[in-house]
Amino acid sequence: MKAHEPETRRAPQTEAHLDVYVADDCGSCNESRRLAALITGRYPRTRVRIVNLSEPETGMPEQVVAVPTFVLNDEVLHLGNPCEDWLLGELGQATSTK
């Protein structure tokens, strides 16, 4: 860096968590799993968790009324599978510094 060039620093990415609720008998949940894997690759600081409601020990939170449901930072982000570009945009906003 030259002496007259200002130093630019990127602020750290804000951490977020995305829970994706799925079930074994859900026909569209494979797409949900694909989207979750995409988020994991694009936003490594975002904790992505697939929650399979078909597993007997898994309880369904009050805000989840159907599968698939995407819950970002404990708030329902989308019921059903969102458009990939929209989801990436939402995660980008959630993880950018404020």
Secondary structure, DSSP 4 states (H G I P E B T S, - for coil): --TTSPP--PPPPPPEEEEEEE-TT-TTHHHHHHHHHHHHHH-TTEEEEEEETTSTTPPPPTT--SSSEEEETTEEEEESPPPHHHHHHHHHHHHS--
